[in-house]
């Protein structure tokens, strides 16, 4: 494979981290975006470099346009941009809609929706052959919550992820003739620390047993799907939403 870079937002932990490590093993140069945990991002970069790969960490809030532009600048310094994984997202403590503040909802949609749209816009501007790019792929990390609704937990998060499913469909059509494939994955209950940030650190294990496969998933299992979608092995796949949820 020609040397290309991939920008992974939220690449320091969980699914993003697994994607970064796997992409590097497949020959991609990786820009690892993080919002706060510099140590975790540095650990990912060091692991990639130790394996002979190339990576850089870039701090930034995806809901801030200037930060998004800086992320892409870092990725393009590594190698010509070939793929973007729109992964950064947040969740909040379990609550019913009647209990949610406007501030909580505003931040939820700022990061999970606006941040994803800004990242996708900049990816499209750089990858589109119509705009002078070389083509490539954009892969969104949605959630099974988008189709399940997450009642009594976080319907705001579920709604934000549903917006990404719609973006996958619309943007895949917009960019279909521009050499850019657009797809999404919808993870189910995956063992990451996002559950702790939502106040339920054991949620994946507690509910994962109810999935048809009888267990929660691992970040690496989601990364396998994402890295496949972003690479040439999925050259005729666009507009797809792949559930990685153990049948849930």
Secondary structure by P-SEA (a helix, b strand, c coil): ccbbbbbbcccccaaaaaaaaaaaaaccccbbbbcccaaaaaaaaaaaaaacccccccccccccaaaaaaaaaaaaaaccccbbbccccccccccccccccaaaaaaaaacaaaaaaaaaaaaaacccccccccccbbbbbcccccccccccccaaaaaaaaaaaaaaaaaaaaaccccbbbbbbbbcccccccccccccccccccccccccccccccaaaaaaaaaaaacccccccccbbbbccccc
